[in-house]
Amino acid sequence: MNMENVSRVALEFFDKYSRDVLGKKPQEEFENLSVTLRNRIKNEEDLLYKEYERIHESINSNLLTDIGFLISTYTGQY
């Protein structure tokens, strides 16, 4: 879900209810806005979490290599 869609849904909701115009039940329209925002947040979290995992794995791999090198250097087994 792209930001254009999220913005459109949010602006329509706030534009409509800032003028006290009632169409469908406000609760239903608010739920639609809420679902739209939750979906967008979940998409962003999924993308960011994948990137975090990639970076985290790379750091851990490098750290283990560095620790192994330090241990072998300290013990003289390199």
N, C-alpha and C positions, 0 to 999 in steps of 0.2 A: 504494500500500500504506500503510495507516494505522498509527499507532503502537500501536493496540490489538492488531492482528494481530501486529506485531513483538514486543510484550510477551508476548502469549500464547505464541508459539512459543519465545521465550527462557526464559520461566518454566517451561514444560513440560519443556524440555530440562534445565535446571539442577535443577529439582525431582526429576526422574526419576533423574539421574545423581549427585546429591548423596546419595542413599539406596542407591547401589550396586545399583539395580534395572536389569536388562538386558532390553530388549524387542527391538526391531529392532536391527540392528547399530548400535552407537554412532556409527560413522563415517558411516553414512547419515543418521542423525538430526542429527549435527553439520553435515553438508553442507546439510541442509534449513535449519538455523539460519543457516548462512553465506550461503546464497542469499537468505534472507529479509532479512538485514541488508544485503547488497550492493544488493538492489533498493530498499530504503528509502533508503539513502545516495545511490544514483543519482537517485532521484526528487527528493530534497532538492537535490542538486547541480544538476540540470536547472532547477529553479525558481529557485535562487539565481543561476545563471549568466544566465538570461534577464533577471532584474532588474538584475544587474551590467551587462549589455550595454545595457539601456535607459538606465541612469544614465550609463554611459560615453559613449554617443552624445550624450546631452543635454549633458554637460560639454564634450565636444569641439566640438559645434556652438556652444555659448556662447563657448568659448575662441576659436574661429576668428573669430567675430563681434567679440569684444573686441579681438583682435589686428588685425583689419582696420580697426576704428575707430581704434585707436592709430596705426597706420601712416598712415592717411589724415589724421589730425589732425597728426601730425608733419610730413608732407610738404605739408600745406596743401591736400590734395585731398579735402575732405569736402563 
